[in-house]
Amino acid sequence: MSTTDLTNAEWRKSSYSATQTTCVEVAQVDEVVAVRDSKDPTGPVLVFTPDEWAAFLAGVRDGEFNH
C-alpha cells in the first residue's frame, strides 16, 4: 500500500463554513483527493481516487445521504 505525502497539501474548506471551526477540509494531491477534520489537522486523513470522490459528490448532489 502506498502513501501520499500531504506535507505541502493546500487544504480548503467550503466558503459556507466561513468562521466555523468544525469543518471538513479537502486537498487534491497528486492523483488523490484527501479529506480531514479541520479541528484535528494532524489527525487521520481519508484518501480517495478521483473517481471515488466524484461518486461521493454525485451522491451528495442527488440527496443520497439525506435523512
PQR file of N, CA, C, O and H, with PARSE charges and radii, in Angstrom:
ATOM      1  N   MET A   1       0.844  -1.174   0.000 -0.4000 1.5000
ATOM      2  CA  MET A   1       0.000   0.000   0.000 -0.0000 2.0000
ATOM      3  C   MET A   1       0.895   1.244   0.000  0.5500 1.7000
ATOM      4  O   MET A   1       1.774   1.373   0.851 -0.5500 1.4000
ATOM      5  N   SER A   2       0.681   2.129  -0.921 -0.4000 1.5000
ATOM      6  CA  SER A   2       1.485   3.347  -0.978 -0.0000 2.0000
ATOM      7  C   SER A   2       0.833   4.452  -0.162  0.5500 1.7000
ATOM      8  O   SER A   2      -0.373   4.435   0.083 -0.5500 1.4000
ATOM      9  H   SER A   2      -0.034   2.024  -1.613  0.4000 1.0000
ATOM     10  N   THR A   3       1.644   5.405   0.250 -0.4000 1.5000
ATOM     11  CA  THR A   3       1.120   6.541   0.997 -0.0000 2.0000
ATOM     12  C   THR A   3       1.332   7.800   0.185  0.5500 1.7000
ATOM     13  O   THR A   3       2.227   7.870  -0.658 -0.5500 1.4000
ATOM     14  H   THR A   3       2.624   5.419   0.050  0.4000 1.0000
ATOM     15  N   THR A   4       0.515   8.773   0.442 -0.4000 1.5000
ATOM     16  CA  THR A   4       0.594  10.058  -0.240 -0.0000 2.0000
ATOM     17  C   THR A   4       1.201  11.080   0.708  0.5500 1.7000
ATOM     18  O   THR A   4       0.773  11.197   1.856 -0.5500 1.4000
ATOM     19  H   THR A   4      -0.212   8.716   1.126  0.4000 1.0000
ATOM     20  N   ASP A   5       2.193  11.816   0.235 -0.4000 1.5000
ATOM     21  CA  ASP A   5       2.820  12.855   1.049 -0.0000 2.0000
ATOM     22  C   ASP A   5       1.909  14.083   1.059  0.5500 1.7000
ATOM     23  O   ASP A   5       1.698  14.716   0.025 -0.5500 1.4000
ATOM     24  H   ASP A   5       2.541  11.721  -0.697  0.4000 1.0000
ATOM     25  N   LEU A   6       1.377  14.411   2.229 -0.4000 1.5000
ATOM     26  CA  LEU A   6       0.449  15.538   2.374 -0.0000 2.0000
ATOM     27  C   LEU A   6       1.119  16.758   2.996  0.5500 1.7000
ATOM     28  O   LEU A   6       0.441  17.708   3.389 -0.5500 1.4000
ATOM     29  H   LEU A   6       1.549  13.897   3.069  0.4000 1.0000
ATOM     30  N   THR A   7       2.445  16.736   3.087 -0.4000 1.5000
ATOM     31  CA  THR A   7       3.188  17.814   3.729 -0.0000 2.0000
ATOM     32  C   THR A   7       2.866  19.181   3.139  0.5500 1.7000
ATOM     33  O   THR A   7       2.675  20.143   3.884 -0.5500 1.4000
ATOM     34  H   THR A   7       2.995  15.965   2.769  0.4000 1.0000
ATOM     35  N   ASN A   8       2.804  19.282   1.832 -0.4000 1.5000
ATOM     36  CA  ASN A   8       2.562  20.563   1.172 -0.0000 2.0000
ATOM     37  C   ASN A   8       1.144  20.696   0.621  0.5500 1.7000
ATOM     38  O   ASN A   8       0.886  21.521  -0.256 -0.5500 1.4000
ATOM     39  H   ASN A   8       2.960  18.501   1.228  0.4000 1.0000
ATOM     40  N   ALA A   9       0.241  19.889   1.136 -0.4000 1.5000
ATOM     41  CA  ALA A   9      -1.154  19.942   0.658 -0.0000 2.0000
ATOM     42  C   ALA A   9      -1.753  21.307   0.945  0.5500 1.7000
ATOM     43  O   ALA A   9      -1.512  21.894   2.000 -0.5500 1.4000
ATOM     44  H   ALA A   9       0.450  19.219   1.848  0.4000 1.0000
ATOM     45  N   GLU A  10      -2.524  21.799   0.010 -0.4000 1.5000
ATOM     46  CA  GLU A  10      -3.245  23.062   0.185 -0.0000 2.0000
ATOM     47  C   GLU A  10      -4.690  22.732   0.546  0.5500 1.7000
ATOM     48  O   GLU A  10      -5.529  22.501  -0.325 -0.5500 1.4000
ATOM     49  H   GLU A  10      -2.719  21.322  -0.847  0.4000 1.0000
ATOM     50  N   TRP A  11      -4.955  22.714   1.831 -0.4000 1.5000
ATOM     51  CA  TRP A  11      -6.269  22.354   2.343 -0.0000 2.0000
ATOM     52  C   TRP A  11      -7.237  23.514   2.165  0.5500 1.7000
ATOM     53  O   TRP A  11      -6.873  24.679   2.325 -0.5500 1.4000
ATOM     54  H   TRP A  11      -4.273  22.901   2.539  0.4000 1.0000
ATOM     55  N   ARG A  12      -8.474  23.173   1.831 -0.4000 1.5000
ATOM     56  CA  ARG A  12      -9.503  24.212   1.698 -0.0000 2.0000
ATOM     57  C   ARG A  12     -10.814  23.672   2.255  0.5500 1.7000
ATOM     58  O   ARG A  12     -11.045  22.465   2.311 -0.5500 1.4000
ATOM     59  H   ARG A  12      -8.769  22.227   1.701  0.4000 1.0000
ATOM     60  N   LYS A  13     -11.659  24.607   2.662 -0.4000 1.5000
ATOM     61  CA  LYS A  13     -12.973  24.214   3.150 -0.0000 2.0000
ATOM     62  C   LYS A  13     -14.019  25.032   2.422  0.5500 1.7000
ATOM     63  O   LYS A  13     -13.694  26.019   1.761 -0.5500 1.4000
ATOM     64  H   LYS A  13     -11.471  25.588   2.616  0.4000 1.0000
ATOM     65  N   SER A  14     -15.232  24.641   2.535 -0.4000 1.5000
ATOM     66  CA  SER A  14     -16.327  25.312   1.864 -0.0000 2.0000
ATOM     67  C   SER A  14     -16.426  26.765   2.298  0.5500 1.7000
ATOM     68  O   SER A  14     -16.213  27.091   3.466 -0.5500 1.4000
ATOM     69  H   SER A  14     -15.496  23.840   3.071  0.4000 1.0000
ATOM     70  N   SER A  15     -16.748  27.625   1.360 -0.4000 1.5000
ATOM     71  CA  SER A  15     -16.964  29.034   1.702 -0.0000 2.0000
ATOM     72  C   SER A  15     -18.182  29.188   2.615  0.5500 1.7000
ATOM     73  O   SER A  15     -18.304  30.197   3.308 -0.5500 1.4000
ATOM     74  H   SER A  15     -16.921  27.360   0.412  0.4000 1.0000
ATOM     75  N   TYR A  16     -19.078  28.208   2.624 -0.4000 1.5000
ATOM     76  CA  TYR A  16     -20.230  28.232   3.516 -0.0000 2.0000
ATOM     77  C   TYR A  16     -19.807  28.092   4.978  0.5500 1.7000
ATOM     78  O   TYR A  16     -20.555  28.458   5.884 -0.5500 1.4000
ATOM     79  H   TYR A  16     -18.979  27.388   2.061  0.4000 1.0000
ATOM     80  N   SER A  17     -18.598  27.559   5.203 -0.4000 1.5000
ATOM     81  CA  SER A  17     -18.107  27.350   6.564 -0.0000 2.0000
ATOM     82  C   SER A  17     -17.636  28.641   7.211  0.5500 1.7000
ATOM     83  O   SER A  17     -17.649  28.756   8.436 -0.5500 1.4000
ATOM     84  H   SER A  17     -17.989  27.262   4.467  0.4000 1.0000
ATOM     85  N   ALA A  18     -17.227  29.601   6.420 -0.4000 1.5000
ATOM     86  CA  ALA A  18     -16.776  30.926   6.881 -0.0000 2.0000
ATOM     87  C   ALA A  18     -15.938  30.835   8.149  0.5500 1.7000
ATOM     88  O   ALA A  18     -14.773  30.440   8.098 -0.5500 1.4000
ATOM     89  H   ALA A  18     -17.217  29.508   5.424  0.4000 1.0000
ATOM     90  N   THR A  19     -16.523  31.195   9.278 -0.4000 1.5000
ATOM     91  CA  THR A  19     -15.768  31.224  10.526 -0.0000 2.0000
ATOM     92  C   THR A  19     -15.938  29.965  11.370  0.5500 1.7000
ATOM     93  O   THR A  19     -15.436  29.898  12.493 -0.5500 1.4000
ATOM     94  H   THR A  19     -17.469  31.515   9.319  0.4000 1.0000
ATOM     95  N   GLN A  20     -16.628  28.986  10.849 -0.4000 1.5000
ATOM     96  CA  GLN A  20     -16.816  27.738  11.593 -0.0000 2.0000
ATOM     97  C   GLN A  20     -15.481  27.017  11.770  0.5500 1.7000
ATOM     98  O   GLN A  20     -14.623  27.064  10.889 -0.5500 1.4000
ATOM     99  H   GLN A  20     -17.036  29.040   9.937  0.4000 1.0000
ATOM    100  N   THR A  21     -15.311  26.356  12.902 -0.4000 1.5000
ATOM    101  CA  THR A  21     -14.072  25.614  13.148 -0.0000 2.0000
ATOM    102  C   THR A  21     -14.264  24.112  13.054  0.5500 1.7000
ATOM    103  O   THR A  21     -13.291  23.361  13.122 -0.5500 1.4000
ATOM    104  H   THR A  21     -16.008  26.318  13.618  0.4000 1.0000
ATOM    105  N   THR A  22     -15.484  23.666  12.901 -0.4000 1.5000
ATOM    106  CA  THR A  22     -15.747  22.232  12.806 -0.0000 2.0000
ATOM    107  C   THR A  22     -16.170  21.901  11.385  0.5500 1.7000
ATOM    108  O   THR A  22     -17.351  21.712  11.095 -0.5500 1.4000
ATOM    109  H   THR A  22     -16.275  24.276  12.845  0.4000 1.0000
ATOM    110  N   CYS A  23     -15.189  21.837  10.518 -0.4000 1.5000
ATOM    111  CA  CYS A  23     -15.456  21.662   9.095 -0.0000 2.0000
ATOM    112  C   CYS A  23     -14.650  20.496   8.535  0.5500 1.7000
ATOM    113  O   CYS A  23     -13.727  19.986   9.169 -0.5500 1.4000
ATOM    114  H   CYS A  23     -14.229  21.991  10.754  0.4000 1.0000
ATOM    115  N   VAL A  24     -15.015  20.111   7.376 -0.4000 1.5000
ATOM    116  CA  VAL A  24     -14.237  19.146   6.610 -0.0000 2.0000
ATOM    117  C   VAL A  24     -13.379  19.938   5.638  0.5500 1.7000
ATOM    118  O   VAL A  24     -13.863  20.861   4.983 -0.5500 1.4000
ATOM    119  H   VAL A  24     -15.765  20.525   6.861  0.4000 1.0000
ATOM    120  N   GLU A  25     -12.104  19.575   5.546 -0.4000 1.5000
ATOM    121  CA  GLU A  25     -11.193  20.212   4.602 -0.0000 2.0000
ATOM    122  C   GLU A  25     -10.788  19.200   3.543  0.5500 1.7000
ATOM    123  O   GLU A  25     -10.681  18.005   3.818 -0.5500 1.4000
ATOM    124  H   GLU A  25     -11.711  18.825   6.078  0.4000 1.0000
ATOM    125  N   VAL A  26     -10.565  19.688   2.337 -0.4000 1.5000
ATOM    126  CA  VAL A  26     -10.232  18.833   1.195 -0.0000 2.0000
ATOM    127  C   VAL A  26      -8.974  19.363   0.530  0.5500 1.7000
ATOM    128  O   VAL A  26      -8.765  20.574   0.447 -0.5500 1.4000
ATOM    129  H   VAL A  26     -10.651  20.658   2.114  0.4000 1.0000
ATOM    130  N   ALA A  27      -8.139  18.447   0.059 -0.4000 1.5000
ATOM    131  CA  ALA A  27      -6.941  18.824  -0.699 -0.0000 2.0000
ATOM    132  C   ALA A  27      -6.755  17.828  -1.836  0.5500 1.7000
ATOM    133  O   ALA A  27      -6.921  16.623  -1.647 -0.5500 1.4000
ATOM    134  H   ALA A  27      -8.308  17.464   0.127  0.4000 1.0000
ATOM    135  N   GLN A  28      -6.410  18.333  -3.010 -0.4000 1.5000
ATOM    136  CA  GLN A  28      -6.071  17.445  -4.118 -0.0000 2.0000
ATOM    137  C   GLN A  28      -4.552  17.385  -4.190  0.5500 1.7000
ATOM    138  O   GLN A  28      -3.886  18.406  -4.358 -0.5500 1.4000
ATOM    139  H   GLN A  28      -6.275  19.312  -3.163  0.4000 1.0000
ATOM    140  N   VAL A  29      -4.018  16.186  -4.063 -0.4000 1.5000
ATOM    141  CA  VAL A  29      -2.577  15.970  -4.048 -0.0000 2.0000
ATOM    142  C   VAL A  29      -2.266  14.838  -5.016  0.5500 1.7000
ATOM    143  O   VAL A  29      -2.788  13.730  -4.898 -0.5500 1.4000
ATOM    144  H   VAL A  29      -4.559  15.357  -3.927  0.4000 1.0000
ATOM    145  N   ASP A  30      -1.409  15.144  -5.969 -0.4000 1.5000
ATOM    146  CA  ASP A  30      -1.060  14.144  -6.980 -0.0000 2.0000
ATOM    147  C   ASP A  30      -2.334  13.586  -7.604  0.5500 1.7000
ATOM    148  O   ASP A  30      -3.117  14.325  -8.201 -0.5500 1.4000
ATOM    149  H   ASP A  30      -0.984  16.045  -6.065  0.4000 1.0000
ATOM    150  N   GLU A  31      -2.531  12.301  -7.465 -0.4000 1.5000
ATOM    151  CA  GLU A  31      -3.680  11.645  -8.103 -0.0000 2.0000
ATOM    152  C   GLU A  31      -4.765  11.266  -7.106  0.5500 1.7000
ATOM    153  O   GLU A  31      -5.565  10.372  -7.382 -0.5500 1.4000
ATOM    154  H   GLU A  31      -1.895  11.701  -6.980  0.4000 1.0000
ATOM    155  N   VAL A  32      -4.809  11.931  -5.947 -0.4000 1.5000
ATOM    156  CA  VAL A  32      -5.816  11.588  -4.940 -0.0000 2.0000
ATOM    157  C   VAL A  32      -6.481  12.842  -4.387  0.5500 1.7000
ATOM    158  O   VAL A  32      -5.986  13.958  -4.547 -0.5500 1.4000
ATOM    159  H   VAL A  32      -4.160  12.657  -5.723  0.4000 1.0000
ATOM    160  N   VAL A  33      -7.616  12.622  -3.732 -0.4000 1.5000
ATOM    161  CA  VAL A  33      -8.319  13.679  -3.003 -0.0000 2.0000
ATOM    162  C   VAL A  33      -8.263  13.279  -1.533  0.5500 1.7000
ATOM    163  O   VAL A  33      -8.700  12.189  -1.163 -0.5500 1.4000
ATOM    164  H   VAL A  33      -8.018  11.716  -3.602  0.4000 1.0000
ATOM    165  N   ALA A  34      -7.726  14.161  -0.699 -0.4000 1.5000
ATOM    166  CA  ALA A  34      -7.597  13.887   0.730 -0.0000 2.0000
ATOM    167  C   ALA A  34      -8.629  14.709   1.493  0.5500 1.7000
ATOM    168  O   ALA A  34      -8.940  15.840   1.117 -0.5500 1.4000
ATOM    169  H   ALA A  34      -7.371  15.047  -0.999  0.4000 1.0000
ATOM    170  N   VAL A  35      -9.156  14.130   2.567 -0.4000 1.5000
ATOM    171  CA  VAL A  35     -10.197  14.779   3.378 -0.0000 2.0000
ATOM    172  C   VAL A  35      -9.802  14.639   4.847  0.5500 1.7000
ATOM    173  O   VAL A  35      -9.391  13.567   5.291 -0.5500 1.4000
ATOM    174  H   VAL A  35      -8.904  13.212   2.872  0.4000 1.0000
ATOM    175  N   ARG A  36      -9.932  15.745   5.598 -0.4000 1.5000
ATOM    176  CA  ARG A  36      -9.616  15.716   7.023 -0.0000 2.0000
ATOM    177  C   ARG A  36     -10.597  16.589   7.802  0.5500 1.7000
ATOM    178  O   ARG A  36     -11.359  17.362   7.221 -0.5500 1.4000
ATOM    179  H   ARG A  36     -10.265  16.616   5.237  0.4000 1.0000
ATOM    180  N   ASP A  37     -10.563  16.454   9.112 -0.4000 1.5000
ATOM    181  CA  ASP A  37     -11.374  17.246  10.033 -0.0000 2.0000
ATOM    182  C   ASP A  37     -10.575  18.505  10.379  0.5500 1.7000
ATOM    183  O   ASP A  37      -9.446  18.400  10.858 -0.5500 1.4000
ATOM    184  H   ASP A  37      -9.944  15.827   9.584  0.4000 1.0000
ATOM    185  N   SER A  38     -11.132  19.672  10.150 -0.4000 1.5000
ATOM    186  CA  SER A  38     -10.401  20.921  10.368 -0.0000 2.0000
ATOM    187  C   SER A  38     -10.009  21.144  11.827  0.5500 1.7000
ATOM    188  O   SER A  38      -9.015  21.817  12.099 -0.5500 1.4000
ATOM    189  H   SER A  38     -12.049  19.758   9.760  0.4000 1.0000
ATOM    190  N   LYS A  39     -10.771  20.593  12.763 -0.4000 1.5000
ATOM    191  CA  LYS A  39     -10.423  20.808  14.169 -0.0000 2.0000
ATOM    192  C   LYS A  39      -9.341  19.846  14.648  0.5500 1.7000
ATOM    193  O   LYS A  39      -8.890  19.946  15.790 -0.5500 1.4000
ATOM    194  H   LYS A  39     -11.579  20.047  12.542  0.4000 1.0000
ATOM    195  N   ASP A  40      -8.917  18.914  13.791 -0.4000 1.5000
ATOM    196  CA  ASP A  40      -7.840  17.978  14.128 -0.0000 2.0000
ATOM    197  C   ASP A  40      -6.915  17.823  12.912  0.5500 1.7000
ATOM    198  O   ASP A  40      -6.838  16.739  12.335 -0.5500 1.4000
ATOM    199  H   ASP A  40      -9.283  18.833  12.864  0.4000 1.0000
ATOM    200  N   PRO A  41      -6.215  18.891  12.519 -0.5600 1.5000
ATOM    201  CA  PRO A  41      -5.421  18.865  11.289  0.2800 2.0000
ATOM    202  C   PRO A  41      -4.260  17.868  11.288  0.5500 1.7000
ATOM    203  O   PRO A  41      -3.740  17.538  10.222 -0.5500 1.4000
ATOM    204  N   THR A  42      -3.851  17.389  12.444 -0.4000 1.5000
ATOM    205  CA  THR A  42      -2.793  16.382  12.475 -0.0000 2.0000
ATOM    206  C   THR A  42      -3.366  14.979  12.655  0.5500 1.7000
ATOM    207  O   THR A  42      -2.623  14.008  12.795 -0.5500 1.4000
ATOM    208  H   THR A  42      -4.273  17.657  13.309  0.4000 1.0000
ATOM    209  N   GLY A  43      -4.677  14.884  12.650 -0.4000 1.5000
ATOM    210  CA  GLY A  43      -5.350  13.598  12.833 -0.0000 2.0000
ATOM    211  C   GLY A  43      -5.435  12.796  11.555  0.5500 1.7000
ATOM    212  O   GLY A  43      -4.732  13.085  10.587 -0.5500 1.4000
ATOM    213  H   GLY A  43      -5.281  15.673  12.536  0.4000 1.0000
ATOM    214  N   PRO A  44      -6.284  11.799  11.545 -0.5600 1.5000
ATOM    215  CA  PRO A  44      -6.412  10.916  10.383  0.2800 2.0000
ATOM    216  C   PRO A  44      -6.925  11.646   9.145  0.5500 1.7000
ATOM    217  O   PRO A  44      -7.648  12.638   9.235 -0.5500 1.4000
ATOM    218  N   VAL A  45      -6.530  11.129   8.002 -0.4000 1.5000
ATOM    219  CA  VAL A  45      -6.935  11.672   6.699 -0.0000 2.0000
ATOM    220  C   VAL A  45      -7.511  10.536   5.869  0.5500 1.7000
ATOM    221  O   VAL A  45      -6.932   9.452   5.806 -0.5500 1.4000
ATOM    222  H   VAL A  45      -5.943  10.323   7.929  0.4000 1.0000
ATOM    223  N   LEU A  46      -8.639  10.781   5.240 -0.4000 1.5000
ATOM    224  CA  LEU A  46      -9.209   9.829   4.288 -0.0000 2.0000
ATOM    225  C   LEU A  46      -8.704  10.197   2.908  0.5500 1.7000
ATOM    226  O   LEU A  46      -8.639  11.377   2.563 -0.5500 1.4000
ATOM    227  H   LEU A  46      -9.109  11.662   5.292  0.4000 1.0000
ATOM    228  N   VAL A  47      -8.347   9.198   2.116 -0.4000 1.5000
ATOM    229  CA  VAL A  47      -7.806   9.440   0.779 -0.0000 2.0000
ATOM    230  C   VAL A  47      -8.652   8.690  -0.241  0.5500 1.7000
ATOM    231  O   VAL A  47      -8.926   7.501  -0.078 -0.5500 1.4000
ATOM    232  H   VAL A  47      -8.401   8.239   2.397  0.4000 1.0000
ATOM    233  N   PHE A  48      -9.067   9.396  -1.301 -0.4000 1.5000
ATOM    234  CA  PHE A  48      -9.939   8.837  -2.327 -0.0000 2.0000
ATOM    235  C   PHE A  48      -9.333   9.024  -3.708  0.5500 1.7000
ATOM    236  O   PHE A  48      -8.582   9.969  -3.947 -0.5500 1.4000
ATOM    237  H   PHE A  48      -8.845  10.362  -1.433  0.4000 1.0000
ATOM    238  N   THR A  49      -9.663   8.124  -4.604 -0.4000 1.5000
ATOM    239  CA  THR A  49      -9.307   8.322  -6.007 -0.0000 2.0000
ATOM    240  C   THR A  49     -10.245   9.392  -6.564  0.5500 1.7000
ATOM    241  O   THR A  49     -11.303   9.639  -5.985 -0.5500 1.4000
ATOM    242  H   THR A  49     -10.273   7.356  -4.410  0.4000 1.0000
ATOM    243  N   PRO A  50      -9.882  10.025  -7.669 -0.5600 1.5000
ATOM    244  CA  PRO A  50     -10.798  10.995  -8.280  0.2800 2.0000
ATOM    245  C   PRO A  50     -12.169  10.398  -8.605  0.5500 1.7000
ATOM    246  O   PRO A  50     -13.186  11.074  -8.450 -0.5500 1.4000
ATOM    247  N   ASP A  51     -12.208   9.148  -9.050 -0.4000 1.5000
ATOM    248  CA  ASP A  51     -13.488   8.509  -9.367 -0.0000 2.0000
ATOM    249  C   ASP A  51     -14.332   8.296  -8.109  0.5500 1.7000
ATOM    250  O   ASP A  51     -15.546   8.501  -8.133 -0.5500 1.4000
ATOM    251  H   ASP A  51     -11.382   8.598  -9.175  0.4000 1.0000
ATOM    252  N   GLU A  52     -13.693   7.887  -7.015 -0.4000 1.5000
ATOM    253  CA  GLU A  52     -14.425   7.716  -5.750 -0.0000 2.0000
ATOM    254  C   GLU A  52     -14.974   9.053  -5.262  0.5500 1.7000
ATOM    255  O   GLU A  52     -16.114   9.130  -4.803 -0.5500 1.4000
ATOM    256  H   GLU A  52     -12.707   7.721  -6.995  0.4000 1.0000
ATOM    257  N   TRP A  53     -14.172  10.096  -5.361 -0.4000 1.5000
ATOM    258  CA  TRP A  53     -14.601  11.423  -4.915 -0.0000 2.0000
ATOM    259  C   TRP A  53     -15.760  11.921  -5.776  0.5500 1.7000
ATOM    260  O   TRP A  53     -16.721  12.485  -5.254 -0.5500 1.4000
ATOM    261  H   TRP A  53     -13.246  10.034  -5.734  0.4000 1.0000
ATOM    262  N   ALA A  54     -15.676  11.719  -7.079 -0.4000 1.5000
ATOM    263  CA  ALA A  54     -16.752  12.137  -7.984 -0.0000 2.0000
ATOM    264  C   ALA A  54     -18.048  11.393  -7.652  0.5500 1.7000
ATOM    265  O   ALA A  54     -19.128  11.984  -7.685 -0.5500 1.4000
ATOM    266  H   ALA A  54     -14.895  11.261  -7.503  0.4000 1.0000
ATOM    267  N   ALA A  55     -17.945  10.109  -7.336 -0.4000 1.5000
ATOM    268  CA  ALA A  55     -19.136   9.333  -6.978 -0.0000 2.0000
ATOM    269  C   ALA A  55     -19.737   9.858  -5.674  0.5500 1.7000
ATOM    270  O   ALA A  55     -20.958   9.953  -5.552 -0.5500 1.4000
ATOM    271  H   ALA A  55     -17.068   9.629  -7.309  0.4000 1.0000
ATOM    272  N   PHE A  56     -18.899  10.196  -4.710 -0.4000 1.5000
ATOM    273  CA  PHE A  56     -19.382  10.760  -3.456 -0.0000 2.0000
ATOM    274  C   PHE A  56     -20.103  12.082  -3.697  0.5500 1.7000
ATOM    275  O   PHE A  56     -21.208  12.287  -3.195 -0.5500 1.4000
ATOM    276  H   PHE A  56     -17.907  10.119  -4.810  0.4000 1.0000
ATOM    277  N   LEU A  57     -19.485  12.978  -4.463 -0.4000 1.5000
ATOM    278  CA  LEU A  57     -20.108  14.274  -4.745 -0.0000 2.0000
ATOM    279  C   LEU A  57     -21.428  14.112  -5.486  0.5500 1.7000
ATOM    280  O   LEU A  57     -22.382  14.843  -5.219 -0.5500 1.4000
ATOM    281  H   LEU A  57     -18.588  12.811  -4.871  0.4000 1.0000
ATOM    282  N   ALA A  58     -21.492  13.167  -6.408 -0.4000 1.5000
ATOM    283  CA  ALA A  58     -22.744  12.909  -7.123 -0.0000 2.0000
ATOM    284  C   ALA A  58     -23.828  12.458  -6.138  0.5500 1.7000
ATOM    285  O   ALA A  58     -24.984  12.863  -6.252 -0.5500 1.4000
ATOM    286  H   ALA A  58     -20.717  12.573  -6.625  0.4000 1.0000
ATOM    287  N   GLY A  59     -23.446  11.616  -5.173 -0.4000 1.5000
ATOM    288  CA  GLY A  59     -24.396  11.179  -4.157 -0.0000 2.0000
ATOM    289  C   GLY A  59     -24.897  12.325  -3.309  0.5500 1.7000
ATOM    290  O   GLY A  59     -26.079  12.381  -2.969 -0.5500 1.4000
ATOM    291  H   GLY A  59     -22.506  11.287  -5.080  0.4000 1.0000
ATOM    292  N   VAL A  60     -23.996  13.251  -2.958 -0.4000 1.5000
ATOM    293  CA  VAL A  60     -24.394  14.422  -2.178 -0.0000 2.0000
ATOM    294  C   VAL A  60     -25.387  15.258  -2.979  0.5500 1.7000
ATOM    295  O   VAL A  60     -26.431  15.660  -2.465 -0.5500 1.4000
ATOM    296  H   VAL A  60     -23.036  13.206  -3.234  0.4000 1.0000
ATOM    297  N   ARG A  61     -25.053  15.514  -4.235 -0.4000 1.5000
ATOM    298  CA  ARG A  61     -25.934  16.331  -5.087 -0.0000 2.0000
ATOM    299  C   ARG A  61     -27.306  15.696  -5.272  0.5500 1.7000
ATOM    300  O   ARG A  61     -28.318  16.392  -5.352 -0.5500 1.4000
ATOM    301  H   ARG A  61     -24.205  15.188  -4.652  0.4000 1.0000
ATOM    302  N   ASP A  62     -27.331  14.343  -5.341 -0.4000 1.5000
ATOM    303  CA  ASP A  62     -28.592  13.621  -5.555 -0.0000 2.0000
ATOM    304  C   ASP A  62     -29.379  13.398  -4.272  0.5500 1.7000
ATOM    305  O   ASP A  62     -30.465  12.819  -4.306 -0.5500 1.4000
ATOM    306  H   ASP A  62     -26.509  13.777  -5.276  0.4000 1.0000
ATOM    307  N   GLY A  63     -28.844  13.851  -3.139 -0.4000 1.5000
ATOM    308  CA  GLY A  63     -29.553  13.673  -1.866 -0.0000 2.0000
ATOM    309  C   GLY A  63     -29.454  12.284  -1.292  0.5500 1.7000
ATOM    310  O   GLY A  63     -30.242  11.916  -0.421 -0.5500 1.4000
ATOM    311  H   GLY A  63     -27.962  14.322  -3.112  0.4000 1.0000
ATOM    312  N   GLU A  64     -28.502  11.506  -1.762 -0.4000 1.5000
ATOM    313  CA  GLU A  64     -28.347  10.124  -1.316 -0.0000 2.0000
ATOM    314  C   GLU A  64     -28.089  10.009   0.187  0.5500 1.7000
ATOM    315  O   GLU A  64     -28.413   8.986   0.790 -0.5500 1.4000
ATOM    316  H   GLU A  64     -27.862  11.805  -2.469  0.4000 1.0000
ATOM    317  N   PHE A  65     -27.518  11.029   0.787 -0.4000 1.5000
ATOM    318  CA  PHE A  65     -27.136  10.959   2.194 -0.0000 2.0000
ATOM    319  C   PHE A  65     -28.076  11.735   3.111  0.5500 1.7000
ATOM    320  O   PHE A  65     -27.825  11.845   4.311 -0.5500 1.4000
ATOM    321  H   PHE A  65     -27.255  11.860   0.297  0.4000 1.0000
ATOM    322  N   ASN A  66     -29.158  12.274   2.551 -0.4000 1.5000
ATOM    323  CA  ASN A  66     -30.135  12.999   3.365 -0.0000 2.0000
ATOM    324  C   ASN A  66     -30.941  12.006   4.189  0.5500 1.7000
ATOM    325  O   ASN A  66     -31.242  10.905   3.730 -0.5500 1.4000
ATOM    326  H   ASN A  66     -29.363  12.186   1.576  0.4000 1.0000
ATOM    327  N   HIS A  67     -31.277  12.392   5.376 -0.4000 1.5000
ATOM    328  CA  HIS A  67     -32.064  11.502   6.249 -0.0000 2.0000
ATOM    329  C   HIS A  67     -33.478  11.937   6.305  0.5500 1.7000
ATOM    330  O   HIS A  67     -34.290  11.312   6.988 -0.5500 1.4000
ATOM    331  H   HIS A  67     -31.032  13.287   5.749  0.4000 1.0000
TER
END
